[in-house]
Amino acid sequence: MKKAELSAGQARTFVGTYQVIEQFNDALTGLSTTVFTDKVSGEAFLAIRGMKDSDRMDLLTDLIDITWLGSTTLQPQYISLKFKVAEWLENGILPQNFTVTGHSLGGFLAAGLVAEPMFTNHISHAYLYNAPGVGGYTGPSAAAYAILDFLGVASTYDQSKISNIEAATGTRAC
């Protein structure tokens, strides 16, 4: 729990509340994802790690796949994640209904799962923390996506299934 920078109290609460079911690290792409269940309710959670500063693949993903393309389609971590989630659904590691969560890059990947037709009926909700959106800012694809969206051809997803929690710096009076 030290790697996660949790206090001793937070670590005790976490260990008392959740059980780790399965963990996957893809050395080739840098993907790291874990399946947890709530020990009382049995609810399942898929947690996806965010960007690791020392990982060049993560940096390339942030610069190219997110900022430029705004799509998970060709993103190596997403492709690995998609296959792993399908495998976990098939073999029962993930139940037929689960919640997904991710921070930063992990949130971007989680949003990609929500938008993926093969997972739509399996994901009850996605909680994203300081995550960039799907859609991109620039690039040759931006105009094409806008036209397809206008024509109703672009893929759509249920945005009510996504909560993107953004941290703000500084203090604020309530």
Phi, psi and omega in degrees: 000345179295323179299327181278358180058041175268145173290168179300319179295317178297319180297317178299316179298316180299310182296326179286338185262320188242152174241131176283124180265315183202147178227141181226126173239121178261104183298330182289317185258341183090001179296136173224122182216148184223140174259126177240156167231148173286126185295335181267306186276337184081359179300139182257144180229137173251115180255133182241124182293147176276193184296137175258118186307327184276358185261113181296326178297321178297318179297316178299320178299313180300317184284319186262299187293322183273300186292314186276306185269328181064030185219146175272353190310310184256007185284120184303319179296321180294319179299316177298316179299315181301315179293321180292317179297317178299317178297315181294325175293320181295317185264004174086001175300315172260134176286174183293346178223125181211165176255142179242146180216151178195151178252134176056244178303321178299324177292321176300316179293322178297318178297324176299321178296319179298323181281349183280117183307325183290346181247353185311313184279355181261336185264117180282322179196155175237128176251116182249140181240115182049048183259140172288156180275168174274131179143332176073173183244325188219189173099165183296335181283338186302313180294319180297317179297319180297318179293313179298320179296317179299322180279355180079016182266331183298150179295140178240158178215161183282099183292343178290347178276358185241130171241118179254107182268123182246131178277147175241144179274159178087186180249157181220134177280135180264000000 
